[in-house]
Amino acid sequence: MWYMVRPDSLAVLKDEKVRRVLNRYFKVMEGDLPAKFQIARKLPANYSEDYPLEKLWSIHRELMDEYVDLESKIDSNLLKIEDIEEPERSLLDLKITIAKKILQSCHLCTRRCGVNRLKGERGYCRCGDQITVSTVFAHMGEEPELVPSGTIFTLGCTLKCLHCQNWSISQWYEDGVIYTPIELARLIDELKERECRNVNLVGGEPTPWLEQWLQTFRYVNANIPVVWNSNSYYSGETAELLSGFADVYLLDFKYGPGECSKRISDAPRYWEVCTRNHLKALKYGELIIRILVLPQHLECCVKEIIEWISENLGREVRVNVMFQYRPEWRAHEIPELRRRLTRSEMERAVKLAREAGLTNFIT
């Protein structure tokens, strides 16, 4: 069984610090609360698909206030979700409508390419209008609280990290398989039946496929937490659509405020965008942060990231300081990335986390 491969995935169930910061996730996983997408499906939304985007956003803002109140009542056992009738149109439907309009001038990520993906145009990520999947499986290598994680890898990415370990997926070296939302929903239900604790939306990057993911969860029957596994380079509009949908934000924090993000990942303004999205994630969901430590990037990146996390997200937030870096794809183009981490670099990263007062980090 899976728990023999990862015994820490059982031990974490009794870890008070982890349960405290991922409290709702555990309750959804254990069947005590509904996932956020199920609540969004129960909240009525009165709108027309012909409304301009600005008006739809106005309705969305009002409904998100109602969503927060409804989630609070359900979580406090003042309401039972099964007693709420399914509306003709819901908050989830509204999110889908908005996302589809965004695809007409795509700005799901920070690049804001503005291409009309519904007419076959492709932007930086090269994603179209049909979600393309690399693999679907129960992932045993994620953080212990997520394992086994029902992971769905989609093709395409909003970054071009020269050291990408999933470069064949992110850069479309694979053909992938096109799925309909109904087909994906059935896969997610099957992952739940196989005892996966969550459905983990990853890639590549899930952001370009947000409209298709929202559509998929119209049809999911299982009560399963949604893990949004992202590079954090998504737009403010995407952050709004994720609120009331993502249960856990599994977010990369790749670079400090300098020029490393542009030089290595072609990601201008990464710090600005990443910090904003982490704050938004913690407001509307629960958060696990991944920091992939890169050789010679301890002071310019890791130190800055860890100190910002401690000061702005709290010392108890769940952080994975990752030492898995290995030179992949085009890493040889960046001199310091041609090797693995040294022991002293790993020790320095742990010291930085302790000095910043982080109390809930793993390596």
C-alpha positions as CSV (number, residue, x, y, z in Angstrom):
1,M,0.0,0.0,0.0
2,W,1.0,3.6,-0.5
3,Y,1.6,4.3,3.2
4,M,4.4,1.7,3.2
5,V,6.2,3.8,0.5
6,R,5.6,7.1,2.4
7,P,5.0,6.5,6.1
8,D,5.5,10.2,6.7
9,S,2.1,10.7,4.9
10,L,0.4,8.9,7.8
11,A,2.5,10.6,10.5
12,V,1.6,14.1,9.1
13,L,-2.1,13.4,10.0
14,K,-1.2,13.9,13.6
15,D,1.1,16.9,13.1
16,E,-0.7,19.7,15.0
17,K,1.3,22.5,13.2
18,V,0.4,21.2,9.7
19,R,-3.2,20.5,10.6
20,R,-3.5,24.0,12.0
21,V,-2.5,25.8,8.8
22,L,-4.2,23.3,6.5
23,N,-7.2,22.8,8.7
24,R,-9.9,23.0,6.1
25,Y,-8.0,20.9,3.6
26,F,-7.8,18.0,6.1
27,K,-11.5,18.3,6.8
28,V,-12.4,18.1,3.1
29,M,-10.0,15.3,2.6
30,E,-11.6,13.4,5.5
31,G,-15.1,14.0,4.3
32,D,-16.2,16.4,7.1
33,L,-16.5,19.5,4.8
34,P,-17.3,20.1,1.1
35,A,-14.6,21.3,-1.3
36,K,-14.8,24.9,-2.3
37,F,-16.0,24.1,-5.9
38,Q,-19.0,22.3,-4.4
39,I,-20.0,25.4,-2.5
40,A,-19.5,27.6,-5.6
41,R,-21.8,25.2,-7.5
42,K,-24.6,25.9,-4.9
43,L,-24.4,29.7,-4.9
44,P,-27.0,31.2,-7.4
45,A,-25.7,33.7,-10.0
46,N,-28.1,35.9,-11.9
47,Y,-26.4,37.1,-15.1
48,S,-26.4,36.9,-18.9
49,E,-23.5,35.6,-20.9
50,D,-24.0,38.6,-23.2
51,Y,-23.0,41.0,-20.3
52,P,-19.7,42.8,-20.9
53,L,-16.8,41.6,-18.9
54,E,-16.8,44.6,-16.6
55,K,-20.4,43.9,-15.5
56,L,-19.6,40.2,-15.0
57,W,-16.7,41.1,-12.7
58,S,-19.0,43.4,-10.7
59,I,-21.4,40.5,-10.1
60,H,-18.5,38.2,-9.3
61,R,-17.2,40.6,-6.6
62,E,-20.7,40.7,-5.0
63,L,-21.1,37.0,-5.1
64,M,-17.6,36.4,-3.6
65,D,-18.8,38.3,-0.5
66,E,-21.8,35.9,-0.4
67,Y,-19.5,32.9,-1.0
68,V,-17.4,33.8,2.0
69,D,-20.5,34.0,4.2
70,L,-21.9,30.7,2.8
71,E,-18.6,28.9,3.4
72,S,-18.4,30.2,6.9
73,K,-21.9,29.0,7.7
74,I,-21.2,25.5,6.2
75,D,-17.9,25.3,8.1
76,S,-19.7,26.3,11.3
77,N,-22.4,23.6,10.8
78,L,-25.1,26.3,10.6
79,L,-25.9,25.0,7.1
80,K,-25.5,21.7,5.4
81,I,-24.6,21.8,1.7
82,E,-26.9,18.9,0.9
83,D,-29.8,21.0,2.0
84,I,-29.1,23.7,-0.5
85,E,-30.8,23.3,-3.9
86,E,-28.7,23.4,-7.1
87,P,-29.4,26.7,-8.8
88,E,-30.0,27.2,-12.6
89,R,-26.7,29.2,-12.7
90,S,-24.1,29.3,-10.1
91,L,-21.0,31.2,-9.1
92,L,-18.9,28.4,-10.7
93,D,-20.8,29.0,-13.9
94,L,-20.1,32.7,-13.7
95,K,-16.4,32.0,-13.2
96,I,-16.5,29.8,-16.4
97,T,-18.2,32.6,-18.4
98,I,-15.6,35.1,-17.3
99,A,-12.7,32.8,-18.0
100,K,-14.1,32.1,-21.5
101,K,-14.4,35.8,-22.3
102,I,-10.8,36.2,-21.1
103,L,-9.7,33.6,-23.7
104,Q,-10.9,36.0,-26.4
105,S,-8.0,38.3,-25.4
106,C,-6.0,36.1,-23.2
107,H,-4.7,37.5,-19.9
108,L,-4.8,34.5,-17.6
109,C,-1.1,35.0,-16.9
110,T,1.0,38.1,-16.3
111,R,2.2,38.3,-19.9
112,R,-1.3,39.3,-21.0
113,C,-0.6,38.2,-24.6
114,G,-4.1,39.3,-25.7
115,V,-4.5,36.5,-28.3
116,N,-7.9,35.1,-29.2
117,R,-7.5,31.4,-28.2
118,L,-11.1,30.7,-29.1
119,K,-10.1,31.4,-32.7
120,G,-7.0,29.3,-32.7
121,E,-4.5,31.9,-31.8
122,R,-1.6,30.9,-29.6
123,G,0.3,33.1,-27.1
124,Y,3.5,32.6,-25.1
125,C,2.3,29.3,-23.5
126,R,1.2,27.9,-26.9
127,C,-2.1,26.6,-25.3
128,G,-5.3,26.5,-27.4
129,D,-8.8,25.9,-26.3
130,Q,-8.7,22.2,-25.7
131,I,-7.0,21.0,-22.6
132,T,-4.0,18.8,-23.4
133,V,-2.8,16.3,-20.8
134,S,0.6,14.5,-20.4
135,T,-0.1,12.1,-17.6
136,V,-2.6,11.3,-14.8
137,F,-1.5,9.3,-11.8
138,A,-1.4,8.9,-8.0
139,H,1.8,10.9,-7.2
140,M,3.8,9.6,-4.2
141,G,6.6,12.3,-4.3
142,E,4.7,15.3,-3.2
143,E,4.5,16.8,0.4
144,P,3.5,14.2,2.9
145,E,0.1,15.9,3.6
146,L,-0.8,15.5,-0.1
147,V,0.3,11.9,-0.7
148,P,-1.1,10.1,-2.5
149,S,-1.9,13.1,-4.7
150,G,-4.1,12.6,-7.8
151,T,-1.9,14.5,-10.2
152,I,-2.8,15.7,-13.6
153,F,0.0,17.1,-15.7
154,T,-1.1,19.5,-18.5
155,L,1.1,20.7,-21.4
156,G,2.3,24.3,-21.8
157,C,3.7,26.9,-19.4
158,T,3.7,30.6,-18.8
159,L,7.5,30.6,-18.0
160,K,10.6,29.3,-19.8
161,C,12.8,28.2,-16.9
162,L,16.1,27.1,-18.5
163,H,16.5,24.5,-15.8
164,C,13.0,23.1,-16.1
165,Q,12.8,19.5,-14.9
166,N,9.5,19.0,-16.7
167,W,10.7,20.6,-19.9
168,S,9.2,18.0,-22.2
169,I,5.7,18.9,-20.8
170,S,6.1,22.6,-20.3
171,Q,7.6,23.2,-23.8
172,W,5.4,20.9,-25.8
173,Y,8.0,18.3,-26.7
174,E,5.2,15.8,-26.0
175,D,2.0,15.5,-28.0
176,G,-0.3,14.9,-25.0
177,V,-3.9,13.8,-25.1
178,I,-6.9,16.1,-25.5
179,Y,-9.6,15.6,-23.0
180,T,-13.1,17.0,-22.7
181,P,-14.2,18.4,-19.3
182,I,-16.6,15.5,-18.8
183,E,-13.8,13.0,-19.4
184,L,-11.5,14.8,-17.0
185,A,-14.2,14.9,-14.4
186,R,-14.5,11.1,-14.6
187,L,-10.8,10.7,-14.2
188,I,-10.9,12.9,-11.0
189,D,-13.7,10.8,-9.6
190,E,-11.6,7.7,-10.3
191,L,-8.6,9.3,-8.5
192,K,-10.8,9.7,-5.5
193,E,-11.9,6.1,-5.7
194,R,-8.2,5.1,-5.7
195,E,-7.8,6.8,-2.3
196,C,-6.0,10.0,-3.6
197,R,-6.3,12.7,-1.0
198,N,-6.7,15.5,-3.5
199,V,-6.6,16.4,-7.2
200,N,-3.4,18.2,-8.0
201,L,-3.6,20.5,-11.1
202,V,-0.1,21.0,-12.4
203,G,2.0,21.0,-15.6
204,G,3.8,22.7,-17.1
205,E,1.4,25.2,-15.6
206,P,-2.3,24.9,-14.9
207,T,-3.0,28.7,-15.5
208,P,-3.5,28.6,-19.3
209,W,-6.2,25.9,-18.8
210,L,-8.2,27.6,-16.0
211,E,-11.4,27.9,-18.1
212,Q,-11.3,24.2,-18.9
213,W,-10.5,23.3,-15.3
214,L,-13.5,25.3,-14.1
215,Q,-15.7,23.6,-16.6
216,T,-14.4,20.2,-15.5
217,F,-15.6,20.7,-11.9
218,R,-19.1,21.3,-13.1
219,Y,-19.2,17.5,-13.6
220,V,-17.0,16.1,-10.7
221,N,-19.1,14.1,-8.3
222,A,-16.4,13.3,-5.7
223,N,-15.8,15.6,-2.7
224,I,-12.1,16.1,-3.3
225,P,-9.8,19.1,-2.4
226,V,-8.4,21.0,-5.4
227,V,-4.7,21.7,-5.2
228,W,-3.6,24.6,-7.5
229,N,0.0,23.7,-8.2
230,S,1.4,26.8,-9.9
231,N,4.5,28.8,-10.7
232,S,2.7,31.9,-9.2
233,Y,3.0,33.9,-12.4
234,Y,-0.7,34.3,-13.0
235,S,-2.7,37.5,-13.5
236,G,-4.8,39.3,-10.9
237,E,-7.9,38.2,-12.8
238,T,-6.9,34.6,-12.5
239,A,-6.3,35.1,-8.8
240,E,-9.9,36.3,-8.5
241,L,-11.3,33.3,-10.4
242,L,-9.3,30.9,-8.2
243,S,-10.9,32.3,-5.0
244,G,-13.8,30.0,-4.1
245,F,-12.3,27.2,-6.3
246,A,-8.8,26.2,-5.1
247,D,-8.7,24.6,-1.7
248,V,-4.9,24.5,-1.4
249,Y,-2.5,26.8,-3.3
250,L,0.7,24.9,-3.8
251,L,2.7,27.8,-5.1
252,D,6.3,28.1,-6.2
253,F,8.3,31.1,-4.9
254,K,11.2,31.0,-7.3
255,Y,13.1,34.2,-7.1
256,G,14.0,37.3,-5.1
257,P,13.3,40.9,-6.2
258,G,16.3,41.2,-8.5
259,E,16.9,40.2,-12.1
260,C,17.3,36.4,-11.6
261,S,13.7,35.7,-12.7
262,K,14.2,37.4,-16.0
263,R,17.6,35.9,-16.7
264,I,16.7,32.3,-15.8
265,S,12.9,32.1,-16.5
266,D,12.1,35.0,-18.8
267,A,9.8,36.3,-16.0
268,P,9.9,40.0,-15.6
269,R,8.1,41.4,-12.5
270,Y,8.1,37.9,-10.9
271,W,8.6,39.2,-7.4
272,E,5.7,41.7,-7.6
273,V,3.3,39.2,-9.1
274,C,4.4,36.3,-6.9
275,T,4.1,38.2,-3.6
276,R,0.6,39.5,-4.6
277,N,-0.6,36.0,-5.5
278,H,0.7,34.5,-2.3
279,L,-1.2,37.1,-0.2
280,K,-4.3,36.5,-2.2
281,A,-4.0,32.7,-1.8
282,L,-3.8,32.9,2.0
283,K,-6.9,35.2,2.0
284,Y,-9.1,32.7,0.2
285,G,-7.5,29.3,0.8
286,E,-4.7,27.5,2.4
287,L,-1.1,27.6,1.3
288,I,1.9,25.4,0.8
289,I,5.0,27.2,-0.6
290,R,7.8,25.6,-2.5
291,I,11.2,27.2,-2.7
292,L,13.6,25.3,-5.1
293,V,17.0,26.3,-3.9
294,L,19.3,27.1,-6.8
295,P,23.1,27.0,-6.7
296,Q,24.6,30.4,-5.8
297,H,21.1,31.9,-5.3
298,L,21.0,31.8,-1.5
299,E,21.5,35.5,-0.8
300,C,19.8,37.0,-3.8
301,C,16.8,34.7,-3.8
302,V,16.3,32.3,-0.9
303,K,17.1,34.8,1.9
304,E,14.8,37.4,0.4
305,I,12.0,34.9,-0.1
306,I,12.1,33.4,3.3
307,E,12.3,36.8,5.1
308,W,9.3,38.1,3.1
309,I,7.3,34.9,3.9
310,S,8.0,35.2,7.6
311,E,7.1,38.9,7.7
312,N,4.0,38.8,5.4
313,L,2.5,35.3,5.6
314,G,3.4,34.3,9.1
315,R,6.0,32.0,10.7
316,E,3.7,29.0,10.7
317,V,2.9,28.9,7.0
318,R,3.8,25.6,5.4
319,V,7.1,25.8,3.4
320,N,9.0,23.2,1.5
321,V,12.7,24.2,1.1
322,M,13.6,22.0,-1.8
323,F,17.1,20.6,-2.5
324,Q,16.1,18.5,-5.6
325,Y,17.7,20.8,-8.1
326,R,19.6,19.1,-10.9
327,P,20.8,20.6,-14.2
328,E,18.1,19.9,-16.8
329,W,17.1,21.1,-20.3
330,R,19.1,24.3,-21.0
331,A,20.6,24.8,-17.6
332,H,24.1,24.8,-19.1
333,E,23.4,28.3,-20.5
334,I,23.5,29.7,-16.9
335,P,27.0,29.2,-15.5
336,E,26.0,28.7,-11.8
337,L,23.3,26.2,-12.7
338,R,25.6,23.6,-14.3
339,R,26.0,21.8,-11.0
340,R,23.9,20.4,-8.1
341,L,23.8,22.1,-4.7
342,T,26.7,21.7,-2.3
343,R,26.2,20.6,1.3
344,S,27.1,24.1,2.6
345,E,24.3,25.6,0.4
346,M,21.8,23.2,1.8
347,E,22.9,24.0,5.3
348,R,22.7,27.7,4.6
349,A,19.1,27.4,3.4
350,V,18.1,25.7,6.5
351,K,19.8,28.3,8.6
352,L,18.1,31.1,6.8
353,A,14.7,29.5,7.5
354,R,15.5,29.1,11.2
355,E,16.8,32.6,11.5
356,A,13.6,34.0,9.9
357,G,11.6,32.1,12.5
358,L,9.8,29.7,10.2
359,T,8.4,26.9,12.4
360,N,6.6,24.7,9.8
361,F,9.1,24.1,7.1
362,I,10.4,20.8,5.6
363,T,13.3,19.9,3.3
